[in-house]
Amino acid sequence: MTCPIPNCPFPVAGPLRICKAHYRNVPRPQQDALNHYAKHHKGGPAHRAAFARAVESVTKLIEARRSAVVADPERSVSLPYKDD
């Protein structure tokens, strides 16, 4: 089974059902809920709902990052030196 995030080829291990790279992008309260439901209600409706919310938030974050890069590709992504 691979990660449910679009275009992610990484394998998924364990009850969290999302790869480690994308799991780090899940907001902390959602991580806590996902861990709780994966531990105590594995496979139940609460676990599936927490998983769906986590996937949705990571997908929105990726789309926001992608649109920010596409919106202004000429913009510098680094901060200027203090002397500038």
C-alpha positions as a printed Julia matrix, in Angstrom:
84×3 Matrix{Float64}:
   0.0    0.0     0.0
   1.31   3.45   -0.87
   0.66   6.84    0.66
  -2.78   8.28   -0.23
  -1.38  11.73   -0.99
  -1.44  12.34   -4.78
   1.81  11.46   -6.57
   3.43   9.96   -3.45
   5.08   6.61   -4.21
   6.28   5.89   -0.66
   5.07   2.78    1.12
   2.9    3.03    4.2
   3.61   1.0     7.3
   1.48   0.73   10.4
  -2.0    1.86   11.3
  -1.44   5.55   10.45
  -1.74   4.74    6.71
   0.27   7.8     5.64
   4.0    8.03    4.86
   6.39   9.6     7.37
   7.24  12.53    5.1
   3.62  13.6     4.78
   2.77  12.73    8.39
   5.15  15.49    9.48
   2.96  18.0     7.6
  -0.19  17.02    9.49
  -1.03  19.65   12.14
  -0.18  18.52   15.67
  -3.79  18.27   16.98
  -4.69  16.08   14.01
  -1.59  13.95   14.6
  -2.66  13.42   18.21
  -6.2   12.46   17.15
  -4.91  10.12   14.45
  -2.53   8.43   16.9
  -5.26   8.04   19.5
  -7.8    6.54   17.11
  -5.18   4.34   15.43
  -4.27   2.95   18.83
  -7.69   2.6    20.45
 -10.21   2.45   17.59
  -8.19   1.03   14.71
 -10.31   0.74   11.58
 -13.39   2.27   13.18
 -15.32   5.26   11.87
 -13.45   7.69   14.15
 -10.11   6.4    12.88
 -11.22   6.67    9.26
 -12.52  10.21    9.82
  -9.28  11.32   11.5
  -7.33   9.78    8.63
  -9.5   11.58    6.04
  -8.98  14.92    7.84
  -5.21  14.37    7.92
  -5.06  13.54    4.2
  -7.25  16.55    3.38
  -5.09  18.98    5.37
  -1.84  17.71    3.81
  -3.34  17.85    0.31
  -4.49  21.44    0.9
  -1.04  22.37    2.19
   0.65  20.89   -0.88
  -1.76  22.7    -3.21
  -1.18  26.0    -1.38
   2.58  25.6    -1.68
   2.27  24.68   -5.35
   0.05  27.68   -6.14
   2.39  30.02   -4.24
   5.32  28.86   -6.34
   3.36  29.07   -9.6
   1.9   32.5    -8.76
   5.26  34.26   -8.68
   8.16  32.1    -9.92
  10.47  35.13  -10.23
  10.12  36.08   -6.57
  13.14  35.39   -4.41
  12.55  32.79   -1.76
  15.49  33.81    0.4
  15.67  36.74    2.75
  17.88  39.69    1.81
  21.04  40.41    3.69
  20.76  42.87    6.53
  22.95  45.37    4.65
  20.69  45.44    1.57
